[in-house]
């Protein structure tokens, strides 16, 4: 009997020593839970457990902070991305166009590092079809889409730099926020894809400021310098283009956001843009995918300047409930108007829309309808939504100087409808149905330009 008792005590103290060694490498909460469990099992006495609790607390206090392997000036790191699978069809009423069906994917993955002194560094990679100049030189991935076609006998596909920027936010208080960014960044302007295709990530520099007037109203101001191209030693294909005439966009926007009541809010804004050195934007030099602008037949240079004024407005009201929608139900109306005084004709655009619901969380859904009228020389066609297109038959006047004979093109000179329906299957998985039904504003004499564009998406985000 004495021998058994002696063995039991030896086992307890051996366990005590082993446990004391183990808990040094455990978080305090985990060690305490383990000790309490041993007391419940009768392996440790309450007195022995108390001794171990004290020892654990002493060791934890001596343990140096965990090292992540990152420099001390990196205060945080966040990884995110998404994958989207798509079926897409382009069709047209004109028999000269054969319906095009494509299977495509888009993948994006990136990270943001936050640094001391309010700095942020971002990098994102994305898929996308390669883009070539008219001379056949590869210049990168398409600027207006990260979609990658499934093609070329299962060839391996490209990944491109989708965003790479540095951002500094020296002021961030209850009333004021001020930030500056340089590099290839997400679009700093709050505008629809009638002005900027949502997939375009501008390259240049941006300044943003926000002021909270009171609990109901806030003002946001944005200014940006956006590079369109860099011409080295001139371009031989177009003698009039010089090396010092690099094209760029200057833009600014002022936006007033108001929350009039818990269920009602609005936004009102005005923006202005100017393109510098438009004579350096030639279809013989740059790989333009969209169409619509008027161009010089010989040089392919834009016939008009672009310095449009853009007005925007929206209002949102939240209903307490709505059938088959398990949350407050937002109803949003919005409008946008553009006028380009640098062109004498075909220089206006407008857009009106209605959004019901808001997807993004499990079992929520959203339906969006908009009508858009975008005249040929209202805005630079290379920057507008490439999915919003129609069919240009051979001999179309807006294809003069582009080097294109005919085809289905997005850009300007388009009027028509769009409907988007999205259902959130889970918090991270959405299904989206999109359909465009459009026609050309300026048409080829005697030819049909009406066309449709349909796609169905499944998108996972992480």
C-alpha positions as CSV (number, residue, x, y, z in Angstrom):
1,X,0.0,0.0,0.0
2,X,2.8,2.4,0.9
3,X,4.6,1.5,-2.3
4,X,1.5,2.4,-4.4
5,X,1.1,5.7,-2.5
6,X,4.8,6.5,-3.1
7,X,4.4,5.7,-6.8
8,X,1.3,7.9,-7.1
9,X,3.2,10.9,-5.5
10,X,6.1,10.3,-7.8
11,X,3.8,10.3,-10.8
12,X,2.1,13.5,-9.7
13,X,5.4,15.3,-9.3
14,X,6.8,14.1,-12.5
15,X,3.6,15.3,-14.2
16,X,3.9,18.5,-12.2
17,X,7.4,19.1,-13.6
18,X,6.3,18.2,-17.2
19,X,3.3,20.5,-16.9
20,X,5.4,23.3,-15.6
21,X,7.7,22.9,-18.6
22,X,4.8,22.8,-21.0
23,X,2.8,25.7,-19.8
24,X,5.7,28.0,-20.4
25,X,5.1,27.7,-24.1
26,X,1.3,28.0,-23.9
27,X,-0.9,31.1,-23.7
28,X,-1.9,31.9,-20.2
29,X,-5.6,31.1,-20.8
30,X,-4.7,27.7,-22.3
31,X,-2.3,26.8,-19.4
32,X,-4.9,27.7,-16.8
33,X,-7.6,25.6,-18.5
34,X,-5.2,22.6,-18.6
35,X,-4.4,22.9,-14.9
36,X,-8.0,23.1,-13.9
37,X,-8.8,20.0,-16.0
38,X,-6.1,18.1,-14.1
39,X,-7.6,19.1,-10.8
40,X,-11.0,17.9,-12.0
41,X,-9.5,14.5,-12.9
42,X,-7.9,14.2,-9.4
43,X,-4.4,14.2,-10.8
44,X,-3.5,17.5,-9.1
45,X,-4.5,18.8,-5.7
46,X,-5.9,22.4,-5.3
47,X,-2.7,23.4,-3.6
48,X,-0.5,22.1,-6.4
49,X,-2.8,23.8,-9.0
50,X,-2.5,27.1,-7.2
51,X,1.3,26.8,-7.3
52,X,1.2,26.1,-11.0
53,X,-1.1,29.0,-11.7
54,X,1.4,31.3,-9.9
55,X,4.3,29.9,-11.9
56,X,2.5,30.2,-15.2
57,X,1.6,33.9,-14.5
58,X,5.3,34.6,-13.6
59,X,6.6,32.9,-16.8
60,X,4.1,34.6,-19.1
61,X,5.1,38.0,-17.7
62,X,8.7,37.2,-18.7
63,X,7.9,36.0,-22.2
64,X,8.9,38.5,-24.9
65,X,6.3,39.6,-27.4
66,X,5.6,37.4,-30.4
67,X,7.7,38.2,-33.4
68,X,5.9,38.0,-36.8
69,X,9.1,38.3,-38.9
70,X,8.0,41.7,-40.2
71,X,10.0,44.9,-39.5
72,X,9.0,46.9,-36.4
73,X,7.5,49.7,-38.6
74,X,4.9,47.3,-40.1
75,X,1.9,47.6,-37.8
76,X,-0.5,45.4,-39.8
77,X,-1.1,43.2,-42.8
78,X,-4.2,42.2,-44.6
79,X,-4.7,39.7,-47.5
80,X,-7.8,39.6,-49.7
81,X,-9.0,38.7,-53.1
82,X,-11.7,37.1,-55.2
83,X,-12.4,34.6,-58.0
84,X,-15.1,34.9,-60.6
85,X,-16.3,32.4,-63.2
86,X,-18.3,33.8,-66.1
87,X,-20.3,32.7,-69.2
88,X,-20.6,35.6,-71.6
89,X,-22.4,36.2,-74.9
90,X,-22.2,39.1,-77.4
91,X,-25.0,39.2,-80.0
92,X,-26.3,41.6,-82.6
93,X,-29.4,42.1,-84.8
94,X,-27.2,42.5,-87.9
95,X,-26.6,39.3,-89.8
96,X,-23.0,40.4,-90.5
97,X,-22.2,39.6,-86.8
98,X,-22.0,36.0,-85.5
99,X,-22.9,35.6,-81.9
100,X,-19.8,35.2,-79.7
101,X,-19.9,32.8,-76.6
102,X,-17.0,32.8,-74.2
103,X,-16.1,31.1,-70.9
104,X,-13.9,33.4,-68.7
105,X,-12.5,33.8,-65.3
106,X,-11.1,36.6,-63.2
107,X,-8.9,36.2,-60.2
108,X,-7.5,38.9,-58.0
109,X,-5.3,38.6,-54.9
110,X,-3.5,41.3,-53.0
111,X,-2.3,42.6,-49.7
112,X,-2.2,45.9,-47.8
113,X,0.6,46.7,-45.3
114,X,0.0,49.4,-42.8
115,X,3.1,51.2,-41.5
116,X,4.0,53.6,-38.8
117,X,3.1,57.3,-39.3
118,X,-0.1,56.6,-41.1
119,X,1.4,55.1,-44.3
120,X,-0.1,52.2,-46.3
121,X,1.4,50.1,-49.1
122,X,-0.9,48.1,-51.4
123,X,-0.2,45.5,-54.1
124,X,-2.7,43.4,-56.0
125,X,-2.3,40.9,-58.9
126,X,-5.0,40.0,-61.4
127,X,-5.6,37.9,-64.4
128,X,-6.4,39.3,-67.8
129,X,-5.9,38.8,-71.5
130,X,-2.7,40.3,-72.9
131,X,-2.9,43.6,-74.9
132,X,-0.7,44.6,-77.9
133,X,-0.1,47.9,-79.6
134,X,-1.2,48.3,-83.3
135,X,2.4,47.3,-84.1
136,X,2.2,44.0,-82.3
137,X,4.2,44.9,-79.1
138,X,2.9,43.4,-75.9
139,X,2.3,46.2,-73.4
140,X,0.6,44.3,-70.5
141,X,-2.8,43.2,-69.5
142,X,-6.0,44.8,-70.8
143,X,-6.7,48.1,-68.8
144,X,-10.5,47.7,-69.0
145,X,-11.0,44.1,-67.8
146,X,-9.3,41.5,-65.7
147,X,-11.3,38.7,-67.4
148,X,-9.2,35.9,-68.9
149,X,-10.6,33.9,-71.8
150,X,-10.5,30.1,-71.6
151,X,-8.6,29.4,-74.8
152,X,-5.5,28.4,-76.7
153,X,-5.5,24.7,-75.8
154,X,-5.2,25.1,-72.1
155,X,-2.2,27.5,-72.3
156,X,-0.8,28.8,-69.0
157,X,-2.2,32.3,-68.3
158,X,-0.7,35.6,-67.2
159,X,-0.9,37.5,-63.9
160,X,-0.4,41.2,-64.0
161,X,0.1,44.1,-61.6
162,X,-3.5,45.3,-61.0
163,X,-2.6,47.8,-58.3
164,X,0.6,49.0,-56.7
165,X,0.4,52.2,-54.6
166,X,1.6,54.1,-51.5
167,X,-0.9,56.1,-49.5
168,X,-0.4,58.5,-46.6
169,X,-3.2,59.7,-44.3
170,X,-1.6,62.4,-42.1
171,X,-4.9,63.7,-40.9
172,X,-7.7,61.5,-39.5
173,X,-9.9,63.0,-36.9
174,X,-13.6,63.1,-36.0
175,X,-14.0,66.0,-38.4
176,X,-11.2,65.9,-41.0
177,X,-9.6,63.3,-43.1
178,X,-6.8,64.0,-45.6
179,X,-4.9,61.4,-47.7
180,X,-2.5,61.3,-50.7
181,X,-1.7,58.4,-52.9
182,X,0.7,57.6,-55.8
183,X,1.1,54.6,-58.1
184,X,-1.5,52.4,-59.8
185,X,-4.6,52.7,-57.5
186,X,-8.3,52.1,-57.2
187,X,-10.2,54.9,-58.9
188,X,-10.5,57.8,-56.4
189,X,-13.6,59.3,-58.0
190,X,-17.2,58.4,-57.1
191,X,-18.6,58.1,-60.6
192,X,-20.4,55.5,-62.7
193,X,-18.8,53.5,-65.5
194,X,-20.3,55.9,-68.0
195,X,-17.2,58.0,-67.1
196,X,-14.7,55.4,-65.8
197,X,-14.9,51.6,-66.5
198,X,-15.0,50.0,-63.1
199,X,-12.1,47.8,-64.0
200,X,-9.7,50.7,-64.8
201,X,-7.2,51.4,-62.0
202,X,-5.7,54.8,-62.8
203,X,-2.0,55.4,-62.7
204,X,-0.7,58.7,-61.2
205,X,-1.4,60.6,-58.0
206,X,-4.5,61.6,-56.1
207,X,-5.4,63.8,-53.1
208,X,-8.5,63.3,-51.1
209,X,-10.0,65.4,-48.2
210,X,-13.2,64.9,-46.3
211,X,-14.9,67.2,-43.7
212,X,-17.7,66.2,-41.4
213,X,-19.9,69.3,-41.2
214,X,-22.1,67.8,-38.5
215,X,-23.9,64.5,-37.7
216,X,-25.9,64.8,-41.0
217,X,-23.6,66.2,-43.7
218,X,-20.1,65.6,-44.9
219,X,-18.1,67.0,-47.9
220,X,-15.5,65.1,-49.9
221,X,-13.1,66.6,-52.3
222,X,-10.8,64.7,-54.7
223,X,-8.1,65.8,-57.1
224,X,-6.0,63.6,-59.4
225,X,-3.3,63.6,-62.0
226,X,-3.7,60.5,-64.2
227,X,-1.1,59.4,-66.8
228,X,-2.5,58.0,-70.0
229,X,0.8,57.3,-71.9
230,X,4.5,58.1,-71.9
231,X,6.1,58.8,-75.3
232,X,9.8,58.3,-75.6
233,X,11.6,60.3,-78.2
234,X,8.5,60.8,-80.3
235,X,6.4,58.2,-82.2
236,X,7.4,57.6,-85.8
237,X,4.0,56.3,-86.9
238,X,2.5,59.8,-86.3
239,X,5.1,62.5,-87.0
240,X,3.0,65.2,-85.3
241,X,3.4,63.5,-81.9
242,X,6.4,64.7,-80.0
243,X,8.3,63.2,-77.0
244,X,7.2,66.1,-74.7
245,X,3.5,65.7,-75.4
246,X,2.6,62.9,-73.0
247,X,-1.2,62.6,-72.6
248,X,-2.7,62.8,-69.1
249,X,-6.0,63.6,-67.4
250,X,-6.5,66.2,-64.7
251,X,-9.6,65.7,-62.6
252,X,-11.5,66.9,-59.6
253,X,-14.7,66.2,-57.8
254,X,-16.7,67.7,-54.9
255,X,-19.3,65.5,-53.2
256,X,-21.9,66.4,-50.5
257,X,-23.2,63.3,-48.6
258,X,-26.2,63.8,-46.4
259,X,-28.1,61.6,-43.9
260,X,-31.4,63.4,-43.4
261,X,-32.9,60.7,-41.2
262,X,-32.0,57.1,-40.1
263,X,-33.8,55.8,-43.2
264,X,-33.1,58.5,-45.8
265,X,-29.8,59.7,-47.3
266,X,-28.6,61.5,-50.4
267,X,-25.5,62.5,-52.4
268,X,-24.9,65.5,-54.7
269,X,-21.7,66.0,-56.6
270,X,-20.0,67.8,-59.4
271,X,-16.8,66.8,-61.2
272,X,-14.6,68.2,-64.0
273,X,-11.9,66.6,-66.2
274,X,-9.4,67.8,-68.8
275,X,-7.3,65.7,-71.2
276,X,-3.9,67.2,-72.0
277,X,-2.1,66.5,-75.3
278,X,-5.1,64.7,-77.0
279,X,-3.1,64.9,-80.2
280,X,-0.9,62.2,-78.7
281,X,-3.8,59.8,-78.4
282,X,-3.6,58.0,-81.8
283,X,-5.2,54.7,-82.9
284,X,-1.9,54.1,-84.7
285,X,0.0,54.2,-81.5
286,X,-2.2,53.2,-78.5
287,X,-4.1,49.8,-78.4
288,X,-7.6,51.2,-78.1
289,X,-10.3,48.5,-77.5
290,X,-13.3,50.8,-77.4
291,X,-14.7,53.0,-80.2
292,X,-17.0,55.9,-80.7
293,X,-14.9,59.1,-80.7
294,X,-14.4,61.1,-83.9
295,X,-10.9,60.8,-85.2
296,X,-8.7,62.2,-88.0
297,X,-8.7,59.8,-90.9
298,X,-5.0,60.0,-91.6
299,X,-3.4,60.2,-88.2
300,X,-6.0,58.4,-86.0
301,X,-5.8,61.4,-83.6
302,X,-8.9,62.5,-81.6
303,X,-10.8,65.3,-83.5
304,X,-11.9,67.0,-80.3
305,X,-10.6,68.0,-76.9
306,X,-12.3,66.7,-73.7
307,X,-12.9,68.9,-70.7
308,X,-16.4,67.7,-69.5
309,X,-18.4,68.8,-66.5
310,X,-20.2,66.0,-64.7
311,X,-23.1,66.3,-62.3
312,X,-24.3,63.4,-60.1
313,X,-27.2,62.9,-57.7
314,X,-28.6,60.0,-55.7
315,X,-31.2,59.4,-53.0
316,X,-31.7,56.3,-50.8
317,X,-34.7,55.3,-48.6
318,X,-34.8,52.2,-46.4
319,X,-38.1,50.4,-46.0
320,X,-38.6,48.5,-42.7
321,X,-39.2,45.3,-44.6
322,X,-39.9,43.8,-48.1
323,X,-41.0,40.4,-49.3
324,X,-38.2,37.7,-49.4
325,X,-35.7,40.2,-48.1
326,X,-34.6,39.5,-44.5
327,X,-33.4,43.0,-43.6
328,X,-34.1,46.7,-44.1
329,X,-34.8,47.2,-47.8
330,X,-33.0,50.1,-49.5
331,X,-34.5,51.8,-52.6
332,X,-32.0,54.0,-54.4
333,X,-32.6,56.4,-57.4
334,X,-29.6,58.0,-59.1
335,X,-28.7,60.1,-62.0
336,X,-25.6,61.5,-63.9
337,X,-25.2,64.2,-66.5
338,X,-22.2,65.1,-68.6
339,X,-21.5,68.0,-71.0
340,X,-18.3,68.4,-73.0
341,X,-18.0,72.1,-74.2
342,X,-14.9,71.3,-76.3
343,X,-17.0,69.5,-79.0
344,X,-19.7,71.3,-80.8
345,X,-22.0,68.3,-81.5
346,X,-22.5,64.8,-80.0
347,X,-21.1,66.2,-76.7
348,X,-23.6,65.2,-74.0
349,X,-24.4,62.1,-71.9
350,X,-26.9,61.2,-69.2
351,X,-27.7,58.2,-67.1
352,X,-30.7,57.4,-64.8
353,X,-31.2,54.3,-62.6
354,X,-33.0,52.5,-59.9
355,X,-31.6,50.0,-57.4
356,X,-33.7,47.8,-55.2
357,X,-32.1,45.9,-52.3
358,X,-28.4,45.5,-51.6
359,X,-26.5,42.2,-52.0
360,X,-23.4,41.2,-50.0
361,X,-24.7,39.2,-47.1
362,X,-26.3,35.8,-47.1
363,X,-29.8,35.6,-48.6
364,X,-29.8,39.3,-49.6
365,X,-30.3,40.4,-53.2
366,X,-30.2,43.4,-55.4
367,X,-31.8,44.4,-58.7
368,X,-30.4,47.4,-60.7
369,X,-31.8,49.0,-63.8
370,X,-30.4,52.0,-65.7
371,X,-30.9,53.8,-69.0
372,X,-27.9,55.5,-70.5
373,X,-27.3,57.9,-73.5
374,X,-23.6,58.5,-74.2
375,X,-22.9,60.5,-77.4
376,X,-19.8,60.0,-79.5
377,X,-17.6,62.9,-78.4
378,X,-19.0,63.5,-74.9
379,X,-16.0,61.7,-73.3
380,X,-12.9,59.8,-74.2
381,X,-14.1,56.4,-75.4
382,X,-11.1,54.4,-74.0
383,X,-12.1,55.1,-70.4
384,X,-15.8,54.1,-70.6
385,X,-17.5,50.8,-69.9
386,X,-16.3,48.3,-72.5
387,X,-19.3,46.0,-71.8
388,X,-21.7,48.7,-72.9
389,X,-21.5,48.2,-76.6
390,X,-23.2,47.7,-80.0
391,X,-22.4,46.5,-83.5
392,X,-20.6,48.8,-86.0
393,X,-21.1,47.7,-89.5
394,X,-18.6,48.3,-92.3
395,X,-18.4,51.9,-93.4
396,X,-19.5,53.3,-90.0
397,X,-18.4,57.0,-89.8
398,X,-17.1,56.6,-86.2
399,X,-14.6,53.9,-87.3
400,X,-12.8,56.3,-89.6
401,X,-9.2,56.6,-88.5
402,X,-9.4,53.7,-86.0
403,X,-8.1,51.0,-88.3
404,X,-11.2,48.9,-87.6
405,X,-13.4,47.7,-90.4
406,X,-16.4,46.6,-88.4
407,X,-17.2,44.8,-85.1
408,X,-18.9,44.7,-81.7
409,X,-17.4,47.5,-79.6
410,X,-18.0,49.2,-76.3
411,X,-17.3,52.9,-75.7
412,X,-19.3,56.0,-76.6
413,X,-22.0,56.6,-79.3
414,X,-24.2,54.1,-77.4
415,X,-27.7,54.3,-76.0
416,X,-29.6,51.6,-74.2
417,X,-30.6,49.6,-71.1
418,X,-28.9,47.5,-68.5
419,X,-30.3,45.3,-65.9
420,X,-28.3,43.5,-63.1
421,X,-29.6,41.0,-60.6
422,X,-27.5,39.7,-57.8
423,X,-28.2,37.1,-55.1
424,X,-25.8,36.4,-52.2
425,X,-25.8,32.6,-51.7
426,X,-23.5,33.1,-48.7
427,X,-21.5,36.0,-47.2
428,X,-18.7,35.1,-49.6
429,X,-20.5,33.8,-52.7
430,X,-22.6,35.8,-55.1
431,X,-24.5,34.9,-58.3
432,X,-25.0,37.8,-60.8
433,X,-27.0,38.1,-64.0
434,X,-26.3,41.1,-66.3
435,X,-27.8,42.1,-69.6
436,X,-27.2,45.1,-71.9
437,X,-29.6,45.9,-74.7
438,X,-28.2,48.8,-76.8
439,X,-28.2,50.6,-80.1
440,X,-25.9,53.1,-81.8
441,X,-26.7,56.8,-81.7
442,X,-24.9,57.4,-85.0
443,X,-25.6,54.4,-87.2
444,X,-24.2,53.1,-90.5
445,X,-26.6,54.2,-93.2
446,X,-28.9,51.2,-94.1
447,X,-27.3,48.9,-91.4
448,X,-28.6,47.6,-88.1
449,X,-26.5,48.4,-85.0
450,X,-28.7,47.1,-82.1
451,X,-26.9,44.5,-80.0
452,X,-27.1,42.6,-76.7
453,X,-24.5,41.6,-74.1
454,X,-25.2,38.9,-71.5
455,X,-23.1,37.4,-68.8
456,X,-23.7,35.1,-65.7
457,X,-21.2,35.2,-62.9
458,X,-20.4,33.2,-59.8
459,X,-18.0,35.1,-57.6
460,X,-16.2,34.0,-54.4
461,X,-14.4,36.5,-52.2
462,X,-11.9,36.1,-49.4
